[in-house]
Amino acid sequence: MRTILRAGHWGATPLVRVNRHAHGGVLDGLLNQSPHQPPHRCTAVMAGRLDDKVPPVETRILLLTPFDSPFVASIVLLTRANINTVGVYALTNEPPVGGASAAFKDRRPATAPLVGEAR
């Protein structure tokens, strides 16, 4: 796993903060679902907690690509206890195309649709 995570051209969307109950509670559903059962269109889930932060930060990483994919794409969710705001960003090592100033969907054309389908 360490080799996969270090390889490639890592790119991420900017972190956005979203109310966990917005958009019909999609994020709330993802956060309340057991990490042992990946949500629809996700290959795996990794859950963690950063106890050195005050208050602690809970993380969920939703793997969007199959295990045999030539690249890795995931959605990262960051939450804190008693706060309804969730930090969200997409992360991938899909080789970029286009210029550095292009939008994420244009630079990472295979990852962008996966991000939109993970619910």
DANOR-V529278 format. One record per backbone hydrogen bond with DSSP energy under -1.0 kcal/mol. NH is the residue of the N-H (numbers start at 1). CO is the residue of the C=O. E is the energy in kcal/mol with one decimal. If there is no record, write none. Layout:
# DANOR-V529278
nh:NH co:CO e:E
nh:NH co:CO e:E
This chain:
# DANOR-V529278
nh:5 co:1 e:-2.2
nh:6 co:2 e:-1.4
nh:7 co:3 e:-1.5
nh:11 co:92 e:-2.7
nh:13 co:90 e:-1.9
nh:16 co:88 e:-2.4
nh:18 co:86 e:-2.6
nh:20 co:84 e:-3.5
nh:22 co:19 e:-1.8
nh:28 co:20 e:-1.7
nh:29 co:25 e:-2.6
nh:30 co:26 e:-2.1
nh:31 co:27 e:-2.5
nh:32 co:28 e:-1.9
nh:33 co:29 e:-1.1
nh:37 co:34 e:-1.6
nh:42 co:39 e:-2.1
nh:43 co:63 e:-2.8
nh:46 co:61 e:-2.2
nh:48 co:59 e:-2.1
nh:50 co:57 e:-3.3
nh:53 co:50 e:-1.1
nh:57 co:50 e:-1.5
nh:58 co:79 e:-3.0
nh:59 co:48 e:-2.6
nh:60 co:77 e:-2.1
nh:61 co:46 e:-2.6
nh:62 co:75 e:-2.9
nh:63 co:44 e:-2.5
nh:64 co:73 e:-3.0
nh:69 co:66 e:-1.7
nh:74 co:91 e:-2.7
nh:75 co:62 e:-1.9
nh:76 co:89 e:-3.2
nh:77 co:60 e:-3.0
nh:78 co:87 e:-2.5
nh:79 co:58 e:-2.7
nh:83 co:80 e:-1.5
nh:86 co:18 e:-3.1
nh:87 co:78 e:-2.8
nh:88 co:16 e:-2.7
nh:89 co:76 e:-1.7
nh:91 co:74 e:-2.8
nh:92 co:11 e:-2.3
nh:93 co:72 e:-1.9
nh:97 co:107 e:-1.5
nh:102 co:99 e:-1.8
nh:106 co:103 e:-1.0
nh:107 co:103 e:-2.3
nh:108 co:104 e:-2.6
nh:112 co:108 e:-2.3
nh:115 co:111 e:-1.8
nh:116 co:112 e:-1.5
nh:117 co:113 e:-1.2
nh:118 co:114 e:-1.1
nh:119 co:117 e:-1.1
